[in-house]
Amino acid sequence: MKILEVDAAIASACAVLFSELAFSGYLDVDTSTRIQQHRIKPAAQHAEQAVSQHLHGVVEYGPWHSAAELWTESTDGRAANTHAQLNELYATRSVGAVDISIGKKVVNWGVGFGFRPLDVIAQQRRNQLIATEQSGRGQLSLETFSATTAWTLIAADTDNNNSPSLSLKTYGLRGSTDWHHLLHYSVAEGMGLGLGVSGVTGDHFSWQASYRYQQRDPRQTQQPVHRALIGGTASWGNGLSLMTEFWYDGASASHTQWQHAWAEHAELSGGPPAALFSGQNLHRRNILLRLAYRRGPVETALENSIMPADGGQIISLTSRYHSPRQTLTLALRHFSGKPQSLSRRLPLTASASLQWKVYF
């Protein structure tokens, strides 16, 4: 009888233990082809094919959350390389009305589709042909929220410039308009202020705008940096939508900097210094036009990223089927524009990707 009681107690303890354990994730297979053209000999082209498999898992247990991925990739039939990465590992506890979180965590802020000026902790690259998983930053955060407001204070070990930072972000809903306020201090960038707003007008139009000022840019001029975005989306009941966004990124290289870099480095080292490619955007001024059509589980989108400074264009076509169990994505991209534009002078001229993602 005692043995049965012990077994029942163990079974009960195990049931309680595993009731707090949750596991989810996905497996994806991605094949891509990139066509590269020699900058000095335009007739010389090379098509590079890459194949990768990703296993991404999320484990939650009580206050703990973790996300990791394991992937293999091979290029042009060569032996595959295997990689592993821990993207998130943090714990969250509630103390009264305040949620306290500590650990490695992905934090994305701001409004905007092609660019988010208020994304200061771990800026997500919004211009990828097919999005990849982000790796979080070490942080300690305090957050409190209600139905219409939220306050978040985050101390991060590194921000977008790999520098310790302290950020305060507030959110408020007034009528049908969302307001985002940001106060950000970074050892590398100094003090910064930001404001974001988004809303809906009528039944068929939504809009967003944001602005951030930072005291200095540590990578280039050490002068104050301004980032701003404004855009809107018109949508119709038949599944068709048209988005237009304009943004300015003062942390990216200017047209003059690119011209000087090509003149000084092109013949000596084969191209401009890598520092000019480290920004979120290739140019400071950008325009995005996005025409999308959704019918049932399939969405097809045609995007044109325009760089007015030199007439460059990056044209992308994406078609995605999504269901609760799987996603299938076909994406094509072509680098176009005027002959002397940056997008035409890059080695990469076109790329295509096919991704199949299965959820579990």
N, C-alpha and C positions, 0 to 999 in steps of 0.2 A: 504493500500500500504506500509506504514511504517513497519507494522508487517511482511509483506512478505520480506521486505528488511532486517529486523533484523534476521528472520529465515534463510534467505540465508547466511547472514554473519556468524551466528552461525554454520550452516552446513559447510561453507567454512573453518572456524577455526577448526572444528572437523576433517575435511578431512586432513588438514595440520598436525594437532596434531597426528592423527593415522597413517599417512603415514610414520612417523619416528619410529613407534612402530613395532617391529618384535618379534615373539615368536616361539620357536622350542623346541624340547625335545624328550624324549622317555620313554616308560614304559617297564620294564623287569620283568620277573618272573624267579627266579633262585632256583633250588633245588639241594642240594649237600649231599653226604654221605661221612663221614670220618671214616676210620677204625683205631682204636687206640689199641695198644698192650701194656700191662703192662711190664715195663722194667725189673722188678725183676722176674715176673712170665710170661714168654713169651706165655704160653698157654692161658692166660687170655686176650681175645679180646672183644672190644666193638665197635659196629657200631653206629655212631651218625649221625642223619639225620637232616638237616636244610633246611628250606624253607623261601625265602625272596621275597618281591616285592618292586621294586624301581620305583619312579616317579622322573625323572630328567628333569628340565626345564631351558631354557635359554631365557632371556628377554633382548632385546636391544632397547634403546630409545635415539636417538641423540648420544651424546658422551658416554652414559652409557651402560655398559655391566654387566649383573648379571647372575649367575648360582647357582641353589639350588637343593637339592634333599630331598625327603621324602621317608622313607622306613620302612617296618615292617619286622620282622624276628622272627621265632619260631624254637625251637630245640626240637626234639623228641616229638612233639605233645603238648608241653607246651604252655601256653598263649603267644601270640605274643607281642613283644616289638616294640614300635613305636619311630622313631628317625627323626630328621630334621637337616639339615646342610646347611649353606650358603658357597658355595665353592668359588665363585668369586663375587666381586662387585667393579668395578673400572670405571674411566672415562678417556677418551683419547681426547686430543686436539692437533691440529697441529699449530705450530708457525713457519712460514716459512718452512724450510726443516726438522724441528725437530718435532717428535711426543712426546708429554709429557703425561705420564700415571701415575695415582695415585689411590691407593686402594688395595684391596685384589685380587691377580691375580696368576694364575698358570703359572710358567715359567720353561720350560725344555730346557736344552742345551746339546750339545755334540753329538758324533757319537758312534754307537755301538748298538747291538741288546740285548745281555744279560746283559750288564753293560755299564754305561756311566760315565767315570771319570770326565768329565767337567760339570756334572749336579750338580751345587753347591747351587742353591737357594732352590728348593724343590725337592729333588731327588725322581724320580719315581721308585717304586719297580718293576723291570723288570722281576722278577721271579714268579709272581702270575699265578696261573692256569687259572683264568679268571680275566682280569684286572678290577679294580674298579676306580671310579672317584676320582681325586685328590682334595685336598683342598689347595687353594692358600695361599700366604704369603703377608702381608702388604708391599707395596713397592712404591717407586717413581722412575720412569725411564725416561730417555731421549734416543730417538732412531732416527737415520737418516740412510737412505739407498738409494742405486741406483740399477741399474740392476745387478751389479757384486760385490757390497760392502755393508756392514752394520756395524754400530757402535752402541753399546748399553751400557749405563751406568745405573746401578741399585743400589739404596740404599734400603735394605730390613730390616724390623724390626727383622726378624729371618731367619736363614738359616737352613741347615741340622742339625746343632747342637744347634738349638734354640738360636742363638746368632746374634746380629746385624752385618750386613756385607755391604761391598761396592764392587761392581764387575764391571769390564770393559771387554766387549767381542767384538771382531771384527771378521768380516767374509769377505773373499775375494774369488772370483772365478778366477782362472788362468788356462786358457785352459779348460780341462775337470776335473780339480782337485779343490775341495773345501778345504779352509784353515780356521781354527778356532783358534783364539788366546784369551787367558784368563788371566786377572790379577784380583786376588781376595784377599780381606782382610776381615778377620772375627775376632771379639774380642776373640772368643774362640780358633780359629785355627791359628791366625797370618796371615802372608803373604803367598800367593800362586801364582803359575804360571802354565799355562796349554797350551797345543797345541793339536789340532785335525786336521786330514786330511782324506779325502775320495775321491775316484775317480773310474773311469771305465776304464778297459783295454780290448780292443777288443769288441766283440759283446756279450760275454757270461760270463764276470768276473768283479765283483765289489769288492772293498776292502776298509777298514777303519782302522785307528789307532789313538790312543790318549794317552796322558800322562799328569798327574797333580802332582805337588809337593806342599805340604802344610807344613808350618813351624812346626806345632805340632798337635798331636792328643789329644784332651782334655779328651777323655773317658778312655784312657788306659795309655800309657807310657810317654806322653808329648814329645816324640821324633818326628823328621820329618817323614812325611807320604808320600809314593809314591803310585800312582795308574796308571796303564797302561793297554791298550788293543790293540790287533791286530787281524784282522780277514778278511775273504773274503767269497764271495758267487759265486759259479759257477752255471749258469742257462742254460737251453736248451730250444729250441723252442717248445718242447712237454709239457711244463708246469712243468717240474721237476727241482728242485734246491737243492743244497747242500751247507750249510753254516758251517763254522768252525771258532770259536773264542777262543782266549786264553786271559785271563786277570789276573792281580794281583791287589789285593785290600789291601793295607797296613793298612787300618783302621779296617779290620775284624780280628777276633781272629786267632792266629797261631795254628798249630797242637800241639805244646808244651803247649800252654795255655789251650787247650781243654783237654789234657791228665792230667794236674795238676788239672783242675776243676773237672773232673770226679773222680779223686782219693780223693780230699779233700771234695767234697760236695755231691757225689752221695748217699752215705749211710746215711748222716745226713739230707739232705733236699730234697732228691728225684731227684736231678739233678743239673747241673751247675748253677751258678748265671745268672740272666736274662740279665746282662750287656753284656755277650758274644753273645747273640742273637740280640743285637740292631743294628748290622752292616747291610750293604746291602747284604753281602754274609756270608755264614756259615764259609767258609775257605778263606784264602788269595789267593791261586792259584786255578784257575778254567778253565775248558775246556768245550765248548759247541759244540755239533754236532747236526745239524738240517737238516733233510731231508723233503722236502715239495713237494707236487704235487697239482697243480691247474688245474681244468677243469671247465670252465664256471664260475658260481657263487660259486663253492665249492672249498675250500682249505683244505687239510689234511696235518698235520705236525707231525713228530715223532722227539722228542728232547731227548737228553741224556746229562745231566749236570754232569760232572765228576769232582771229587775233588781228585787230585793225592796224596795229603798228606796222606790220610788214605784209599784210594780206594773206597770212597763212590760214589754213583750214584743216580740221581733222573731222572726217565724216565717218559716222558709225551707224551700223544697222544691226539691231538686236531683235530676236524673236524668242519669246520664252513661254513654255507651257508649264503651268504650276498646278499641282494637286496636293492634297494633304500628305501623300506618300512619296511624291517625287517631283523633280523639276528638271526640265530639259531646255537648254539654252544654246542657241546658235548666234554667234556674234561676228561681225565683219567690221574692219576699220581700214580706212585709206587716208594717208597723209597727203594733202593737196595744197593748193594755193598758188601764189605767184612764184616764178622760178627762183627768186632770191630770198624767199621767205624761209624762216627757221624750220617750219614743218616740211618743206621740200628739201632742205639741206641735211636733215637728219638721216642716218644710215637706214633706219626702218621706214619702208615705204608702204607696207600693207601687212595686215595680220588677220587671221581667222581662228576662231575658237569654237569648240563643241564640248559642252559640259553636260553630264548626266549625274544628277544628285538624288540619292535615295535616303529617305529619313527613317529612323527607327526610334 
